[in-house]
Amino acid sequence: MAASSGVRLWAEVTRDGNRWTVVPHVAADAGRALRYEMSTSKEGPSGRSSTRQGGHLALQGDSDRSLATVQIELGAHDHCEVVLRVLDGDVPVGDLSLQLPD
């Protein structure tokens, strides 16, 4: 979906011990006004937790833009999914899903 819309999504993922840091990025044509929705779902022996966040972004020039940084503490038996969706109005133009640990 993202390739045909001109929107590119990717994420930098780093790990320091049990802490994972995810920094999603988006690039699109200059002058586009988009919005994003990001959710994080974590599950393990201690239960489930989830967060949701979103916002608007205006892209200028040929640069990419990083979005909200997510930090997640994962125990030995925990699993997490981070899902990013970028929309142009109400139309999805890009999706990215990450599974941690991968």
Secondary structure by P-SEA (a helix, b strand, c coil): ccccccbbbbbbbbbcccbbbbbbbbbccccbbbbbbbbbbbbcccccccccccbbbbbcccbbbbcbbbbbbbcccbbbbbbbbbbccccccbbbbbbccc
